Amino acid sequence: MLNILELIVGFTVDGVPVGKARPRFARRGNFVTAYTPAKTKTYEEQVSLVSRIAMKTANKTICPSPVQINMEIFVPIPKSWSKIKRTRALNGEEYPTTKPDADNVAKGVLDALNGIVFEDDKQVVGLFIVKRYSDRPRVDVRVYEVAE
């Protein structure tokens, strides 16, 4: 178990969570360049903006210490589901086993926090992720400082 010192920052990114997509490659003349898909880039920019505002509001600076991240990913309930299945999902009796993958959402969020909440995501020594259904899709993020 990690020795958590304090909550650095907590924030919510509203909207349907987006998993980090693999880099794409394009030929430019004799060269091949890699680029991040637009959907991933836009989502990471949204996470960065929300985290900057949260850090400023909490009057915090970039954490140089190891950190633990607690992340709750809330995905929308499929519209085709019956009322019974929908109720089961909202009560936590059904878990989403569809895309986006929890680890891909976490990777995108962590990359977006680099240089804002912590210096680099290599400082993450603990990561707890839960993926659930909700009528309000979002990602709740809590970042805790860990004692070295």
PyMOL commands that set and color helices and strands:
alter all, ss='L'
color gray80, all
select helices_A, chain A and resi 38-57+83-90+102-113+121-123
alter helices_A, ss='H'
color red, helices_A
select strands_A, chain A and resi 4-14+24-28+31-35+67-76+124-134+138-146
alter strands_A, ss='S'
color yellow, strands_A
deselect
rebuild
show_as cartoon
